[in-house]
């Protein structure tokens, strides 16, 4: 690695070795590298740099030095950079998709369709966002004279200003799309960024550095440090030169970040864990039941359940309970588990051996507590790879850990209920409140029930998303909202301007 070249000299090597991306150039890590493992083959995909507090400090210094120039860059120029970045991601998909697939273990179908394209879409969306109006004019108000100032007609406006230097810490499940969802609105508003991706799969995120430079982003505006441990991330959160932390990940880590960030009163935006409840009401007809079963089954088929919004609990009126359990069991058994690069595969591996073991421990605990393992629950005979069979657990109680805690794997828990009040108590009975779902033949009834759910998002008869909605959670599922124009609000501060008319 020769950081003076501004080019990663190992781009043609197998596996590649990366440096940190700081101030528009590759930087050799002082503590060496660590291997990134393909979850399906258990082979080394590449080597990521070990991050230290000093390297995080260098990245923050670069972002602070670049802030004045970037924040004063005309919005149209910022938009042009973001638009070009979207084009480059599309143009380089043939190179990026294989790397992204190998380090995440996502199926090729998910990687090519739902990992990289949303990242390009987010840069394109916030290219438009960069030129959205940032000023809210307020009606003049007559103000009486006082000891403070003479009276008169006082005009005012509220203007969105950039927060400053933003630290973006991202999760392993959708590394590039997740980072783009933070980076694009932050840049659109004129902020500079230091990113710290999840340790399991940071390589494609590192590739964004040279691409953004090619797109015209000035040096220092985007920096990225990685590491297998907590040192670089903790240094970033505690750094006095960071004005905001945007974090996606577990609630337990989010609490530590909030504690550290609070010492310097940093702005935080946190999208944390979830334990989504899909409530199937007693009026569900055959069409709605089919929709509900397909929606809940997405927990298995969409990146092996490694998604915080997954409907991992299905709450079914007792009159329909066994019918839904049978339908889900048949669905799970029909799914193809295996090599994620095979187009016939629906369920791939989990991100690591540690995550596989964690999910298996929850399943074992549910079995020991008397829950019924309807299907799955045993490790498949697939080697190498970190695989867990699509698992359906029935007859659990709401108090069981498997029904209360986020597993992040291909596991669905089915719970019966007798009336709406009980369904609401069960749905709201976890510390989480990120994404719930209601399935009913009466959309008005579902709408009314949604008002009782302590959840930042509620899907009615669908698990589809709307890209402009504010996204975030209630309770321990997070703080703040992003998405659409709300993302611009998240990465800006409001400044009030007042003048005599």
VOGU-3710 file (C-alpha; in Angstrom, 3 decimals, decimal comma):
1> xxxxxxxxxx> 0,000/0,000/0,000  1,459/3,324/-1,082  -0,877/6,035/0,161  0,963/8,740/-1,751  -0,368/7,440/-5,059  -4,015/8,341/-4,348  -4,864/4,955/-5,849  -5,368/1,648/-4,113  -2,480/-0,310/-5,660  -4,095/-3,631/-4,817
11> xxxxxxxxxx> -7,205/-3,203/-6,941  -6,081/-5,979/-9,275  -4,869/-8,299/-6,503  -6,908/-11,180/-5,107  -7,836/-10,572/-2,376  -7,539/-6,794/-2,287  -5,885/-4,898/0,537  -7,319/-1,500/1,430  -6,256/1,581/3,336  -8,329/4,188/5,109
21> xxxxxxxxxx> -9,703/6,875/2,796  -8,689/10,214/4,331  -8,530/13,628/2,659  -8,985/12,203/-0,819  -6,251/9,540/-0,654  -5,531/6,035/0,612  -3,696/5,927/3,933  -1,749/2,925/5,173  -3,119/1,776/8,557  -0,639/1,927/11,411
31> xxxxxxxxxx> -2,001/-1,272/12,953  -2,162/-3,336/9,771  -5,199/-5,142/8,385  -7,780/-7,770/9,241  -9,491/-10,269/6,909  -13,038/-9,906/5,585  -14,664/-13,317/5,315  -17,209/-14,459/2,726  -20,111/-15,828/4,828  -20,907/-18,510/2,237
41> xxxxxxxxxx> -17,418/-19,825/1,464  -15,537/-18,777/4,622  -12,764/-17,572/2,302  -11,012/-14,213/2,561  -12,610/-11,556/0,353  -10,110/-8,817/1,126  -8,223/-7,087/3,909  -9,604/-3,999/5,651  -7,522/-1,508/7,620  -7,465/-1,675/11,404
51> xxxxxxxxxx> -8,516/1,717/12,693  -7,073/3,598/15,644  -8,089/6,714/17,522  -5,266/8,619/15,794  -6,593/7,663/12,365  -10,115/8,688/13,345  -8,630/11,980/14,523  -6,898/12,486/11,154  -10,156/11,836/9,324  -12,024/14,348/11,522
61> xxxxxxxxxx> -9,306/16,941/10,959  -9,655/16,482/7,195  -13,445/16,843/7,401  -13,183/19,985/9,549  -10,701/21,571/7,152  -12,998/20,835/4,205  -16,185/22,029/5,893  -15,943/25,748/5,179  -15,482/25,271/1,448  -18,103/22,543/0,992
71> xxxxxxxxxx> -20,759/24,221/3,139  -20,431/27,367/0,996  -20,494/25,475/-2,302  -23,625/26,417/-4,285  -26,373/23,790/-3,931  -26,419/23,249/-7,695  -22,767/22,180/-7,591  -23,400/19,828/-4,688  -26,303/18,379/-6,663  -24,083/17,793/-9,687
81> xxxxxxxxxx> -21,594/15,792/-7,596  -24,353/13,620/-6,131  -25,912/13,046/-9,547  -22,566/12,015/-10,976  -22,016/9,642/-8,056  -25,331/7,938/-8,828  -24,199/7,516/-12,440  -20,851/6,062/-11,392  -22,476/3,513/-9,096  -24,640/2,346/-11,981
91> xxxxxxxxxx> -21,699/2,295/-14,392  -19,467/0,324/-12,005  -22,119/-2,136/-10,861  -20,372/-4,940/-12,712  -17,296/-4,448/-10,522  -19,028/-3,557/-7,255  -21,826/-6,142/-7,101  -19,516/-9,205/-6,886  -17,494/-7,606/-4,084  -20,613/-6,515/-2,215
101> xxxxxxxxxx> -22,182/-9,943/-2,602  -19,060/-11,750/-1,425  -18,565/-9,699/1,737  -22,232/-9,577/2,800  -23,283/-13,103/1,827  -26,540/-11,708/0,441  -28,010/-13,578/-2,487  -27,030/-12,290/-5,884  -30,663/-11,353/-6,481  -30,742/-9,169/-3,360
111> xxxxxxxxxx> -27,309/-7,659/-3,999  -27,954/-6,782/-7,636  -31,499/-5,559/-7,017  -31,728/-4,267/-3,456  -28,213/-3,516/-2,210  -26,459/-1,412/-4,846  -29,375/0,166/-6,824  -30,926/1,802/-3,726  -27,558/3,417/-3,015  -27,563/5,008/-6,471
121> xxxxxxxxxx> -31,197/6,029/-5,996  -30,350/7,780/-2,734  -27,552/9,823/-4,279  -29,917/10,740/-7,115  -32,721/11,650/-4,689  -30,525/13,956/-2,635  -29,087/15,578/-5,712  -32,632/16,902/-6,018  -32,682/17,504/-2,274  -29,647/19,776/-2,449
131> xxxxxxxxxx> -31,714/22,353/-4,332  -34,911/22,027/-2,292  -35,921/25,311/-0,597  -34,156/25,678/2,742  -35,980/28,786/3,992  -39,369/29,092/5,692  -40,644/32,676/5,636  -42,573/33,721/8,737  -45,304/36,350/8,725  -44,215/39,727/10,157
141> xxxxxxxxxx> -45,409/40,349/13,693  -46,094/43,730/15,343  -44,004/43,912/18,524  -44,389/46,540/21,257  -41,471/48,644/22,403  -39,666/47,326/25,469  -36,469/47,744/27,443  -34,956/45,269/24,969  -35,556/47,205/21,746  -37,883/49,661/20,016
151> xxxxxxxxxx> -41,223/48,374/18,833  -42,160/47,812/15,237  -43,106/45,299/12,613  -40,602/42,455/12,910  -39,900/40,065/10,064  -38,338/36,627/10,389  -37,385/33,442/8,587  -36,228/29,978/9,627  -33,333/28,658/7,533  -31,814/25,171/7,499
161> xxxxxxxxxx> -28,042/25,235/7,950  -25,583/22,316/7,846  -24,835/20,660/11,182  -21,079/20,535/10,526  -18,997/17,349/10,559  -21,131/14,209/10,685  -19,901/10,820/11,885  -21,781/8,026/10,096  -21,597/4,580/11,721  -23,388/1,888/9,746
171> xxxxxxxxxx> -24,665/-1,677/10,045  -23,531/-4,837/8,274  -26,766/-5,886/6,598  -26,960/-3,238/3,839  -23,567/-1,539/4,066  -23,551/0,586/0,907  -27,267/1,430/0,792  -27,212/2,295/4,481  -24,156/4,529/4,133  -25,604/6,214/1,034
181> xxxxxxxxxx> -28,792/6,937/2,979  -26,732/8,932/5,475  -24,003/10,314/3,240  -26,190/11,671/0,439  -28,493/13,914/2,545  -25,570/14,983/4,736  -23,569/16,096/1,686  -26,629/17,668/0,066  -27,013/19,939/3,094  -23,358/20,991/3,005
191> xxxxxxxxxx> -21,974/18,807/5,791  -18,699/16,922/5,660  -18,538/13,283/6,730  -16,363/10,702/8,457  -17,782/7,199/8,019  -17,131/4,075/10,065  -18,747/1,007/8,430  -19,530/-2,212/10,250  -16,425/-4,361/10,714  -17,819/-7,396/8,903
201> xxxxxxxxxx> -18,166/-5,932/5,383  -16,561/-2,503/4,850  -14,814/-3,103/1,523  -17,438/-1,806/-0,911  -17,946/1,192/1,371  -14,231/1,941/1,033  -14,649/1,877/-2,745  -16,988/4,878/-2,432  -14,027/7,133/-1,599  -12,356/7,118/-5,032
211> xxxxxxxxxx> -15,744/7,118/-6,759  -16,819/10,298/-4,966  -13,491/11,899/-5,819  -14,094/10,996/-9,462  -17,589/12,465/-9,166  -16,028/15,805/-8,208  -16,244/15,764/-4,413  -13,438/17,893/-2,918  -10,793/16,159/-0,811  -11,675/15,843/2,864
221> xxxxxxxxxx> -15,441/16,127/2,417  -15,830/12,345/2,698  -13,488/10,197/4,778  -13,764/6,592/5,866  -11,978/4,597/8,555  -12,591/0,955/9,408  -11,608/-1,512/12,089  -12,439/-4,919/13,518  -12,886/-3,513/17,008  -14,497/-0,547/18,703
231> xxxxxxxxxx> -11,537/1,829/18,935  -12,080/3,916/15,787  -15,848/4,161/16,275  -15,573/5,115/19,922  -12,994/7,766/19,080  -15,300/9,163/16,423  -18,261/9,403/18,802  -16,210/11,086/21,525  -14,308/13,443/19,221  -14,918/17,158/19,938
241> xxxxxxxxxx> -14,623/17,895/16,221  -17,702/15,799/15,388  -20,988/17,707/15,505  -23,401/14,833/14,857  -23,463/11,036/14,972  -25,756/9,135/12,629  -25,880/5,489/13,658  -27,669/2,402/12,410  -27,236/-0,758/14,456  -28,196/-2,499/17,661
251> xxxxxxxxxx> -29,985/-0,823/20,532  -27,255/-1,861/22,967  -24,565/-0,070/20,947  -26,915/2,867/20,357  -27,239/3,383/24,110  -23,442/3,529/24,478  -23,233/6,042/21,634  -25,947/8,208/23,186  -24,104/8,234/26,508  -20,802/9,231/24,914
261> xxxxxxxxxx> -22,303/11,749/22,480  -24,246/13,380/25,300  -21,050/14,468/27,013  -20,431/16,986/24,226  -24,121/17,488/23,344  -23,718/16,050/19,861  -26,793/15,773/17,684  -27,707/12,098/17,237  -29,789/10,267/14,667  -30,187/6,623/15,596
271> xxxxxxxxxx> -32,015/3,837/13,805  -31,806/0,897/16,175  -33,265/-2,563/16,635  -36,729/-3,843/15,870  -39,041/-6,703/16,701  -41,738/-6,164/14,105  -45,225/-7,488/14,794  -47,510/-8,479/11,930  -51,065/-8,501/13,317  -53,535/-10,633/11,370
281> xxxxxxxxxx> -57,083/-9,592/12,273  -60,010/-11,977/12,490  -61,664/-10,522/9,377  -58,775/-11,541/7,093  -60,120/-13,296/4,011  -58,209/-15,658/1,709  -56,630/-12,779/-0,212  -55,448/-10,986/2,922  -54,181/-14,215/4,481  -52,120/-14,961/1,371
291> xxxxxxxxxx> -50,676/-11,454/1,525  -49,910/-11,776/5,237  -48,174/-15,133/4,850  -46,047/-13,821/1,981  -45,177/-10,695/3,944  -44,133/-12,560/7,078  -42,150/-15,027/4,972  -40,003/-12,116/3,792  -38,252/-12,522/7,152  -36,750/-15,695/5,684
301> xxxxxxxxxx> -36,373/-14,732/2,052  -35,032/-11,170/2,337  -31,354/-11,358/3,317  -31,999/-14,279/5,681  -33,905/-12,130/8,169  -31,013/-9,717/8,686  -33,209/-6,646/8,492  -34,463/-4,535/11,380  -37,904/-3,953/9,856  -38,702/-7,641/9,351
311> xxxxxxxxxx> -42,075/-8,926/10,643  -40,391/-11,451/12,927  -43,513/-11,876/15,091  -46,848/-12,823/13,563  -49,794/-12,217/15,893  -52,830/-14,128/14,617  -56,398/-14,193/15,856  -56,933/-17,605/17,397  -59,616/-18,497/14,835  -57,018/-18,248/12,039
321> xxxxxxxxxx> -53,901/-19,228/13,967  -53,337/-22,815/12,795  -54,231/-21,874/9,228  -51,502/-19,206/9,191  -48,983/-21,466/10,940  -49,602/-24,202/8,356  -49,285/-21,738/5,481  -46,023/-20,341/6,840  -44,626/-23,819/7,436  -45,325/-24,828/3,854
331> xxxxxxxxxx> -43,771/-21,597/2,600  -40,600/-22,060/4,667  -40,097/-25,649/3,542  -40,325/-24,607/-0,116  -37,495/-22,068/0,155  -34,123/-22,973/-1,335  -31,262/-22,607/1,113  -27,745/-22,523/-0,256  -25,083/-20,798/-2,316  -26,064/-17,112/-2,605
341> xxxxxxxxxx> -24,578/-16,760/-6,104  -26,919/-19,471/-7,423  -29,992/-17,742/-8,875  -32,247/-20,468/-7,459  -31,172/-19,695/-3,887  -33,602/-17,696/-1,768  -32,027/-18,015/1,683  -28,282/-17,453/2,018  -25,973/-17,480/5,035  -25,820/-15,158/8,007
351> xxxxxxxxxx> -22,999/-12,643/8,176  -20,723/-14,597/10,543  -20,292/-17,708/12,637  -20,928/-15,612/15,739  -24,279/-14,396/14,399  -25,283/-17,932/13,364  -24,445/-19,226/16,848  -26,403/-16,384/18,440  -29,534/-17,164/16,431  -29,209/-20,882/17,145
361> xxxxxxxxxx> -29,003/-20,159/20,872  -32,327/-18,302/20,753  -33,958/-21,231/18,940  -32,567/-23,674/21,490  -33,842/-21,498/24,321  -37,348/-21,421/22,847  -37,325/-25,214/22,495  -36,223/-25,648/26,110  -39,020/-23,317/27,264  -41,657/-25,432/25,564
371> xxxxxxxxxx> -42,264/-23,597/22,293  -43,052/-25,690/19,215  -40,424/-25,666/16,455  -42,737/-26,129/13,477  -40,016/-26,161/10,851  -36,279/-25,514/10,771  -34,467/-25,199/14,064  -31,594/-27,489/13,081  -28,322/-26,536/11,427  -28,415/-27,501/7,737
381> xxxxxxxxxx> -25,864/-29,890/6,292  -24,150/-27,143/4,297  -20,417/-26,613/4,585  -18,747/-24,211/4,414  -20,931/-21,227/5,317  -22,851/-19,741/8,240  -26,323/-21,070/7,470  -29,505/-21,247/9,559  -32,620/-22,971/8,224  -35,779/-20,852/7,870
391> xxxxxxxxxx> -37,345/-21,487/11,270  -40,942/-21,113/12,438  -41,623/-21,175/16,171  -45,218/-21,546/17,374  -46,907/-21,604/20,771  -44,354/-19,265/22,299  -45,411/-16,883/25,025  -44,886/-13,122/24,745  -42,456/-13,296/27,686  -39,995/-15,646/25,955
401> xxxxxxxxxx> -36,731/-14,101/24,772  -37,353/-15,318/21,234  -40,590/-13,287/21,184  -39,127/-10,144/22,771  -35,548/-9,726/21,546  -34,124/-8,986/18,106  -32,514/-12,108/16,626  -31,450/-10,802/13,185  -31,901/-14,130/11,469  -34,429/-16,245/9,527
411> xxxxxxxxxx> -36,719/-16,925/12,489  -40,440/-16,164/12,793  -42,410/-16,503/16,023  -46,185/-17,085/15,811  -48,383/-16,026/18,728  -52,184/-16,358/19,016  -54,446/-13,685/20,498  -58,153/-13,472/21,320  -59,068/-9,813/20,799  -57,580/-6,553/19,551
421> xxxxxxxxxx> -56,673/-5,346/23,013  -54,535/-8,437/23,560  -52,926/-8,069/20,122  -51,979/-4,472/20,922  -50,561/-5,462/24,325  -48,394/-8,154/22,744  -47,266/-5,932/19,858  -46,344/-3,089/22,207  -44,878/-5,423/24,824  -41,242/-5,237/23,718
431> xxxxxxxxxx> -38,731/-2,398/24,135  -38,818/-1,887/20,374  -41,081/0,160/18,126  -39,620/0,362/14,629  -41,973/-1,283/12,135  -45,268/-3,112/12,651  -47,863/-4,397/10,210  -51,638/-4,897/10,213  -53,469/-7,269/7,869  -57,222/-6,875/7,587
441> xxxxxxxxxx> -59,984/-7,009/4,983  -61,056/-3,607/6,319  -58,338/-0,988/5,673  -60,182/1,528/7,849  -60,095/-0,864/10,781  -56,372/-1,436/10,206  -55,796/2,333/10,070  -57,537/2,780/13,422  -55,563/-0,055/14,993  -52,287/1,460/13,753
451> xxxxxxxxxx> -52,910/4,482/16,004  -52,605/2,197/19,032  -49,243/0,750/18,005  -46,147/2,335/19,530  -44,228/2,061/16,305  -42,598/4,591/14,016  -43,883/2,806/10,924  -46,946/0,676/10,231  -47,600/-1,215/7,012  -51,231/-1,933/6,168
461> xxxxxxxxxx> -51,608/-5,125/4,135  -48,072/-4,752/2,769  -44,390/-4,812/3,657  -43,618/-2,459/0,777  -41,874/0,836/1,525  -42,551/4,423/0,455  -39,246/6,252/-0,131  -40,451/9,677/1,023  -41,845/8,686/4,419  -40,051/9,678/7,635
471> xxxxxxxxxx> -38,226/6,590/8,870  -37,339/5,894/12,492  -38,576/4,279/15,656  -40,409/4,744/18,918  -39,009/3,664/22,287  -35,647/1,858/22,069  -35,814/1,626/18,292  -34,209/5,001/17,836  -34,128/8,772/17,872  -35,019/11,052/14,973
481> xxxxxxxxxx> -36,243/10,495/11,429  -34,680/10,404/7,977  -35,923/9,529/4,490  -37,130/11,863/1,737  -37,044/15,525/2,679  -36,998/14,468/6,333  -33,420/13,341/5,688  -32,495/16,919/4,841  -34,063/18,046/8,113  -32,109/15,391/10,015
491> xxxxxxxxxx> -28,746/16,654/8,763  -29,402/20,346/9,322  -29,871/22,840/12,120  -32,561/25,510/12,081  -31,324/29,096/12,307  -33,814/31,912/12,933  -33,198/35,266/11,288  -35,028/38,339/12,606  -35,064/41,908/11,257  -37,139/45,110/11,477
501> x> -39,554/45,478/8,581
//
